[in-house]
């Protein structure tokens, strides 16, 4: 048995990735307005429903999933077939929750993509078909009806204690599997005024959005209310043609700006460093301490003609090694390119960079926000 413990590294991760922007230039990038802002008062509505997936090859819910058997018995009773729920064997049936997103512009008859997720102990939804399932909104009204064969995106099988599985088999999708039964009400509010909400609030970006809209309309119609919202007074020529106004505004190029961030995913060892990251004066030392424990099993034999028994005796050997630490000094105001070169000089992996970035932030030398996923 071998075990390695590191005092200068975080827990073990999977594949690590270190992604860095170009910090040498701080020029803003142009982005379409439709990609950074949405019209306030108009949003998608979540839908949810409970249904059954049938046609499974003995990979459905077992007897301990009571609600699946009860649902199937209730459905059969509607067709004139009376079967006690406790006598049903439902290996080919699975209870699922069905979810979808209803667009505010969807009308009766429109199609929606739906996702079916097993809520019992089914092993796979592969090859199953979702029976007609009503999807309800927040208020409980039936907004859509879902039905159709599931696409799992994987496969699995096996017998005799040997099995193979590719991807996740208890969640499936039905493209265009739901039909809208009730149109949502898109509430825009006052038709003489619109509000655009930024996906990433920023005062500089909001000010630039207002300036771009005013230049496009040729009048001071837009105003930045705060870091996340821009109000637009609808010109008289567009009072009865709001879609035309939005089509004109959505294509405006906006020079966006964002706060400096370092995004860390500790589960995968991924580090993403934005281009605006700056460092203060700091010194970084990198080293590691590893403890290796090796266990060898030996057999202890009793003397001949004795009443003793043969036993297995573990012999453990402990080996402690400390790596040579390296010290790198970072000058104040260095760019991300210099930071990356310094960390590479240390021989730091993405796992090490996670710990180094957190330590620099704690020391007050990292001029950026750390976001941990």
C-alpha positions as CSV (number, residue, x, y, z in Angstrom):
1,X,0.0,0.0,0.0
2,X,1.4,3.4,-0.9
3,X,0.1,6.8,0.2
4,X,1.5,10.2,-0.7
5,X,0.6,13.3,1.3
6,X,1.6,16.9,0.1
7,X,1.6,19.8,2.5
8,X,1.9,22.5,-0.2
9,X,-0.8,21.2,-2.5
10,X,-4.5,20.9,-2.4
11,X,-6.4,17.6,-2.6
12,X,-5.9,15.4,-5.6
13,X,-7.8,16.4,-8.8
14,X,-8.5,15.1,-12.2
15,X,-7.1,16.6,-15.4
16,X,-6.0,20.2,-14.8
17,X,-6.2,23.1,-17.3
18,X,-4.7,26.5,-17.0
19,X,-6.2,29.1,-19.2
20,X,-5.0,32.7,-19.3
21,X,-6.1,35.7,-21.3
22,X,-3.7,38.3,-22.8
23,X,-3.0,40.7,-20.0
24,X,-0.6,42.8,-22.0
25,X,-3.4,44.7,-23.6
26,X,-6.4,46.0,-21.8
27,X,-8.5,47.0,-24.8
28,X,-12.2,46.1,-24.6
29,X,-13.7,43.7,-27.0
30,X,-16.7,44.5,-29.1
31,X,-19.8,42.3,-28.5
32,X,-23.3,42.5,-29.8
33,X,-25.8,44.0,-27.5
34,X,-28.0,40.9,-27.7
35,X,-25.2,38.8,-26.3
36,X,-24.7,40.9,-23.1
37,X,-28.2,42.2,-22.3
38,X,-31.8,40.9,-22.2
39,X,-35.2,42.7,-22.3
40,X,-36.5,43.1,-18.8
41,X,-39.9,41.6,-18.1
42,X,-39.6,38.9,-20.7
43,X,-38.1,35.6,-19.6
44,X,-38.5,31.8,-20.0
45,X,-40.7,29.9,-17.6
46,X,-39.7,26.5,-16.1
47,X,-42.2,23.6,-16.6
48,X,-42.3,20.4,-14.7
49,X,-44.4,17.2,-14.9
50,X,-44.5,13.6,-13.5
51,X,-44.8,10.7,-16.0
52,X,-43.9,7.2,-16.9
53,X,-41.3,5.8,-19.3
54,X,-42.3,2.4,-20.7
55,X,-40.6,-0.1,-23.0
56,X,-37.4,-0.6,-21.0
57,X,-35.5,-3.9,-21.2
58,X,-35.8,-4.9,-17.5
59,X,-33.9,-1.8,-16.5
60,X,-36.9,0.0,-14.9
61,X,-38.0,0.6,-11.3
62,X,-38.1,-2.3,-8.9
63,X,-40.8,-3.3,-6.4
64,X,-39.5,-0.9,-3.7
65,X,-40.4,2.1,-5.9
66,X,-44.0,2.2,-4.7
67,X,-45.1,5.4,-6.6
68,X,-44.2,3.9,-10.0
69,X,-46.5,0.9,-9.4
70,X,-49.3,3.1,-8.1
71,X,-49.1,5.4,-11.1
72,X,-49.2,2.5,-13.6
73,X,-52.2,0.9,-11.7
74,X,-54.1,4.3,-11.8
75,X,-53.4,4.7,-15.6
76,X,-54.5,1.1,-16.4
77,X,-57.8,1.7,-14.4
78,X,-58.6,4.6,-16.8
79,X,-58.5,2.0,-19.6
80,X,-60.8,-0.3,-17.8
81,X,-58.1,-2.6,-16.5
82,X,-58.2,-3.1,-12.7
83,X,-54.9,-4.5,-11.3
84,X,-53.8,-4.1,-7.7
85,X,-50.6,-2.1,-7.5
86,X,-48.9,-4.6,-5.2
87,X,-49.2,-7.3,-7.8
88,X,-47.5,-5.4,-10.6
89,X,-44.0,-6.3,-11.7
90,X,-42.7,-3.1,-13.4
91,X,-39.2,-3.9,-14.6
92,X,-40.0,-2.3,-17.9
93,X,-41.4,0.9,-16.5
94,X,-39.7,3.9,-14.8
95,X,-41.1,6.9,-13.0
96,X,-39.6,10.2,-14.2
97,X,-39.8,13.9,-13.7
98,X,-40.1,15.8,-17.0
99,X,-38.7,19.4,-17.3
100,X,-38.7,22.0,-20.0
101,X,-38.3,25.7,-20.6
102,X,-41.2,27.7,-22.0
103,X,-40.2,30.6,-24.2
104,X,-42.1,33.8,-23.6
105,X,-42.7,34.0,-27.3
106,X,-44.0,30.4,-27.8
107,X,-47.6,30.1,-29.0
108,X,-50.1,27.2,-29.0
109,X,-48.8,24.4,-31.1
110,X,-45.1,25.3,-30.7
111,X,-42.6,22.5,-29.9
112,X,-40.3,22.4,-26.8
113,X,-37.3,20.2,-25.9
114,X,-37.9,18.2,-22.8
115,X,-35.7,16.3,-20.3
116,X,-36.8,13.2,-18.4
117,X,-35.0,12.2,-15.3
118,X,-35.5,9.0,-13.3
119,X,-36.7,9.4,-9.7
120,X,-36.8,5.8,-8.7
121,X,-34.1,3.0,-8.9
122,X,-34.2,2.4,-12.6
123,X,-30.8,1.4,-14.0
124,X,-31.4,2.8,-17.5
125,X,-33.9,4.7,-19.7
126,X,-32.3,3.4,-22.9
127,X,-34.9,2.5,-25.5
128,X,-37.8,3.9,-23.4
129,X,-40.8,6.0,-24.5
130,X,-42.4,8.7,-22.4
131,X,-46.1,8.5,-22.1
132,X,-48.3,11.6,-22.4
133,X,-47.2,13.8,-19.5
134,X,-48.7,17.2,-18.7
135,X,-46.2,19.9,-17.9
136,X,-47.3,22.6,-15.4
137,X,-46.1,26.1,-14.8
138,X,-45.4,27.8,-11.4
139,X,-49.1,28.5,-10.9
140,X,-50.0,24.9,-11.6
141,X,-51.6,25.4,-15.0
142,X,-51.0,22.9,-17.7
143,X,-48.8,24.7,-20.3
144,X,-47.6,21.8,-22.5
145,X,-48.0,18.1,-23.1
146,X,-44.9,15.9,-23.6
147,X,-44.6,12.5,-25.2
148,X,-42.2,10.5,-27.3
149,X,-39.1,8.2,-27.5
150,X,-36.1,9.2,-25.3
151,X,-32.6,9.8,-26.6
152,X,-30.2,8.8,-23.8
153,X,-26.9,9.5,-25.6
154,X,-25.3,6.3,-24.2
155,X,-25.7,2.6,-23.8
156,X,-25.1,-0.1,-21.3
157,X,-25.5,-3.8,-20.9
158,X,-24.1,-7.0,-19.4
159,X,-24.9,-10.2,-17.7
160,X,-23.5,-12.7,-15.2
161,X,-22.0,-10.0,-13.0
162,X,-20.2,-8.3,-15.9
163,X,-21.5,-5.0,-17.3
164,X,-20.5,-2.0,-19.3
165,X,-21.9,1.5,-19.3
166,X,-21.2,4.5,-21.5
167,X,-22.4,8.0,-20.3
168,X,-25.3,8.6,-18.0
169,X,-28.3,6.3,-18.7
170,X,-30.9,7.6,-16.2
171,X,-31.5,11.0,-17.9
172,X,-32.9,11.3,-21.5
173,X,-34.0,14.1,-23.8
174,X,-36.8,14.3,-26.3
175,X,-36.1,17.0,-29.0
176,X,-39.3,18.8,-29.8
177,X,-41.1,16.4,-27.5
178,X,-43.7,18.7,-26.0
179,X,-46.5,20.7,-27.6
180,X,-47.5,24.0,-26.1
181,X,-51.1,24.0,-24.9
182,X,-51.2,27.5,-23.4
183,X,-49.4,30.6,-24.6
184,X,-47.5,32.6,-22.0
185,X,-48.2,36.3,-21.4
186,X,-45.1,38.4,-22.2
187,X,-45.3,41.5,-20.0
188,X,-43.2,44.3,-21.4
189,X,-44.8,47.0,-19.3
190,X,-45.0,50.6,-20.5
191,X,-44.7,50.4,-24.3
192,X,-43.1,53.9,-24.2
193,X,-40.1,52.7,-22.2
194,X,-37.9,49.6,-22.2
195,X,-35.4,48.3,-19.8
196,X,-32.3,46.3,-20.8
197,X,-30.7,44.2,-18.1
198,X,-27.0,43.3,-18.4
199,X,-26.1,39.7,-17.9
200,X,-22.9,40.8,-16.1
201,X,-23.5,44.1,-14.3
202,X,-20.8,46.7,-14.8
203,X,-21.0,50.5,-14.7
204,X,-18.6,51.1,-17.6
205,X,-20.4,48.6,-19.8
206,X,-23.8,50.1,-18.9
207,X,-22.6,53.6,-19.8
208,X,-21.3,52.4,-23.1
209,X,-24.6,50.6,-23.9
210,X,-26.5,53.9,-23.3
211,X,-24.1,55.8,-25.5
212,X,-24.3,53.3,-28.3
213,X,-28.1,53.3,-28.3
214,X,-28.2,57.1,-28.3
215,X,-25.9,57.3,-31.2
216,X,-27.9,54.7,-33.1
217,X,-31.3,56.4,-32.5
218,X,-29.9,59.9,-33.0
219,X,-31.4,61.2,-29.7
220,X,-30.8,60.9,-26.0
221,X,-33.3,58.1,-25.4
222,X,-31.1,55.7,-23.3
223,X,-29.8,56.2,-19.8
224,X,-27.8,53.9,-17.5
225,X,-29.9,53.6,-14.3
226,X,-27.3,51.4,-12.5
227,X,-24.6,48.9,-13.2
228,X,-27.1,46.3,-14.5
229,X,-29.9,48.2,-16.1
230,X,-30.3,50.7,-19.0
231,X,-33.7,52.4,-19.7
232,X,-34.7,53.3,-23.3
233,X,-37.5,55.8,-24.2
234,X,-39.1,54.3,-27.2
235,X,-39.2,56.9,-30.1
236,X,-42.5,57.7,-31.5
237,X,-41.7,56.0,-34.8
238,X,-41.3,52.7,-33.0
239,X,-44.3,52.8,-30.6
240,X,-46.2,50.3,-32.8
241,X,-43.1,48.4,-34.0
242,X,-41.2,47.3,-30.9
243,X,-39.7,44.2,-32.6
244,X,-38.2,46.5,-35.3
245,X,-36.6,48.7,-32.5
246,X,-35.2,45.6,-30.7
247,X,-33.8,44.2,-34.0
248,X,-32.0,47.5,-34.6
249,X,-30.6,47.7,-31.0
250,X,-29.6,44.0,-30.6
251,X,-26.9,44.3,-33.4
252,X,-25.1,47.3,-31.9
253,X,-21.4,46.6,-31.1
254,X,-20.6,47.3,-27.5
255,X,-17.1,47.6,-26.0
256,X,-17.6,45.5,-22.9
257,X,-15.6,45.5,-19.7
258,X,-15.5,43.2,-16.7
259,X,-13.8,42.9,-13.3
260,X,-10.6,40.9,-13.1
261,X,-11.3,37.4,-12.0
262,X,-9.6,34.1,-11.3
263,X,-12.0,31.2,-11.6
264,X,-11.0,27.9,-9.9
265,X,-12.7,24.5,-10.2
266,X,-11.2,22.4,-7.4
267,X,-13.0,19.3,-8.5
268,X,-11.2,19.1,-11.9
269,X,-8.1,21.2,-11.1
270,X,-9.1,23.9,-13.7
271,X,-7.8,27.4,-13.3
272,X,-9.0,30.3,-15.6
273,X,-7.3,33.6,-15.2
274,X,-8.8,36.7,-16.8
275,X,-6.7,39.2,-18.8
276,X,-7.2,42.0,-16.3
277,X,-5.4,40.3,-13.4
278,X,-2.6,42.2,-11.8
279,X,-0.2,41.4,-9.0
280,X,1.4,43.4,-6.3
281,X,4.9,42.8,-5.0
282,X,5.2,39.3,-3.7
283,X,7.6,36.4,-3.3
284,X,6.4,32.9,-4.0
285,X,8.1,29.8,-2.7
286,X,7.1,26.4,-4.0
287,X,8.1,23.1,-2.4
288,X,6.5,19.8,-1.4
289,X,6.7,17.2,1.3
290,X,5.8,13.6,0.4
291,X,5.3,10.7,2.8
292,X,5.4,7.3,1.2
293,X,4.3,4.3,3.3
294,X,5.1,0.9,1.8
295,X,3.5,-2.2,3.3
296,X,4.9,-5.7,2.6
297,X,3.0,-8.8,3.8
298,X,5.1,-11.7,5.1
299,X,4.0,-15.1,6.4
300,X,5.0,-16.1,9.9
301,X,5.3,-19.9,10.2
302,X,5.0,-21.7,13.5
303,X,7.6,-24.3,14.6
304,X,7.0,-27.9,13.3
305,X,4.6,-30.1,15.3
306,X,3.4,-27.0,17.3
307,X,-0.2,-25.9,17.8
308,X,0.5,-22.5,16.3
309,X,-1.1,-21.1,13.1
310,X,0.4,-19.4,10.1
311,X,-0.3,-15.7,10.3
312,X,0.3,-12.8,7.9
313,X,2.5,-10.0,9.4
314,X,2.5,-6.6,7.7
315,X,5.9,-4.8,7.6
316,X,5.6,-1.1,6.9
317,X,8.4,1.2,5.7
318,X,8.0,5.0,5.9
319,X,10.0,7.2,3.5
320,X,9.8,11.0,3.9
321,X,11.1,13.3,1.2
322,X,11.0,17.0,0.9
323,X,11.4,18.6,-2.5
324,X,13.8,21.5,-3.1
325,X,11.8,24.7,-2.7
326,X,12.2,27.5,-5.3
327,X,11.7,31.2,-4.7
328,X,10.4,33.6,-7.3
329,X,10.0,37.3,-6.7
330,X,7.1,39.2,-8.5
331,X,7.4,42.9,-8.9
332,X,4.4,45.2,-8.3
333,X,2.1,45.7,-11.3
334,X,3.3,42.7,-13.3
335,X,1.0,41.4,-16.0
336,X,-0.5,38.0,-16.4
337,X,2.2,37.0,-18.8
338,X,4.9,37.6,-16.2
339,X,2.8,35.7,-13.6
340,X,2.5,32.7,-15.9
341,X,6.2,32.7,-16.7
342,X,7.0,32.9,-13.0
343,X,4.7,30.0,-12.2
344,X,6.1,27.9,-15.0
345,X,9.6,28.6,-13.7
346,X,8.5,27.1,-10.4
347,X,7.3,24.0,-12.3
348,X,3.8,24.6,-10.9
349,X,1.0,22.4,-12.2
350,X,-2.6,23.6,-12.4
351,X,-3.1,21.9,-9.0
352,X,-0.3,24.0,-7.5
353,X,-1.5,27.2,-9.2
354,X,-4.8,26.8,-7.3
355,X,-3.0,26.9,-4.0
356,X,-0.6,29.7,-5.1
357,X,-3.5,31.9,-6.3
358,X,-5.4,31.5,-3.1
359,X,-2.2,32.3,-1.1
360,X,-1.5,35.4,-3.1
361,X,-5.1,36.6,-2.6
362,X,-4.8,36.1,1.2
363,X,-1.5,38.1,1.1
364,X,-3.2,41.0,-0.6
365,X,-1.0,40.7,-3.7
366,X,-3.6,39.4,-6.2
367,X,-5.6,42.2,-7.7
368,X,-8.6,40.1,-8.7
369,X,-11.6,38.3,-7.4
370,X,-11.3,34.5,-6.9
371,X,-14.4,32.6,-7.9
372,X,-14.5,28.9,-6.8
373,X,-16.9,26.7,-8.7
